[in-house]
Each structure stands twice: as structure tokens, then as C-alpha cells.
Amino acid sequence: MIKLFSVKAKQEKEAAEREANGGTTSRQSSGEVRVAKDISELALPRTMSIAFPNGKDDLLNFVIAIKPDEGYYRGGTFEFSFAVPTMYPHEPPKVRCERKVYHPNIDLDGNVCLNILREDWKPVLSISSVIFGLSLLFSEPNPDDPLNKEAAEDLARTPQNFAMNVRRAMQGGYVGQHRFSSCLR
């Protein structure tokens, strides 16, 4: 029987040693190998792009830009930073929206409410699965599982008012007491 906890502890120790050595060891973690595979298999639609702010050698940190072409968020550009742990795919990537957005499933600090990033994460899921989930949040915001309760109530009670508030936020205006920066392209 494989002792998963000892394997995980060994991998965490190796990751800590790599960090302590300034990341100079040439051996890639299983997470780095898997994320390289996931990224090489990405088939992003024209409404999405990927960037590596730390260079292509740092595959564990990247940014996905989503530019919805339909729905409430049409015409906007939303960037999500991904920080992939070395324990990936046994742990989900940490994903954060880099822009303040008026959205039921994204709070004003950029935290994202997506079930596969929390309790429903499984190692068979991939970076592509997460990107698809983020895209789905823009085409079908979910007021039943909110991080931004105000936006969720607005969407559930008055969709027309929600649409006006989304547009106002995307144009760089105020919604309530919160100022948003323009994200229109």
C-alpha cells in the first residue's frame, strides 16, 4: 500500500529545499511537469490569452485574460493570475482576478468562487478546466453561490439593474460606494 501522506511530505520537503536553494535545482517537480503538459495542450479561443509575467521558465505563475464577447460582461477584459502549487494536480491552483469587478462570484478583492477551485477539485482536472470555469462565470454568473452578496441580490432581484451596474462598473464608474476602473477594450 502506498503511503500517500509520506509521499506528500517528501514532495513538500523537496519543494522547500528548491526554494531554499533559490530554485537552482534543475529537477522539475511533478506539479511543474503536469502544468507544462496542461499549458502545452491549451487551445484558447480568440476571447482568451495567456501571458507569463516572470518569463516562460516560470510556468507556475501566469495570467489568463478573458474578453467575453457576449452577456453582461461583453467588451471587457478581465485578467486572472494563477499561482500553481508544486503539489499540483493534488492541490488546485490559486486564482485571483486582478481587476475589481462587479460580479456575484468574484469579490471586490479578486477572490473567485468556483467550486473546482475548492471542494470539488480533483487531480484529473486541469488548467483548461479552470479556464473553462472562469469563462462560464462571465457567461452565466451564479447568484446562488455568491462571494459578492450585493451583486448576487441585484442579479436575482432586478437583472436590468444588475446589467446597468455591470456596465457602469466596466466603464470605470461607481456602484454603491465602490469605484471601479474601466476594463473596456
Protein Blocks (a to p, Z undefined) as FASTA:
>chain_A
ZZfklmmmmmmmmmmmmmmnoopafbdcfklmmmmmmmmmpccdfkbccddfkojklmmb
ccdddddfedjkgoiacdddddddfkbckbccddddfbdcddfkbcfkopacdfklmmmp
cfkbcfklmmmmmmmmmmmccfklcfblmlmmmmmmmmmlmmmmmmmmmnopaehjbccd
dfbZZ
